[in-house]
Amino acid sequence: MSMNYKVSYVVRGEKHPGAILSTKKRPKPGELIQLGEREFVVEEVINLIPSRGAFHYLHVTVRPTES
């Protein structure tokens, strides 16, 4: 069964709006993620609610790569 992740990305320390994206790969701390034209580092990944079959709902905190 293929996993599906609905991910809410929140940018720490900026007024960046973040994003809500669907992906087949679970984000991991330390990974780089592209939001728009900018790159960010994943800091924290939290399950928002229990998974529903193949669907997972995550909250991910990221920071800019420049800092």
Buried (B, 14 or more C-beta within 10 A) or exposed (E): EEEBBEBBBBBBEBEBEBBEBEBEEEBEEEBEBEBEEBEBBBEEBEEEEEEEEEEBBBEBBBBBEEE
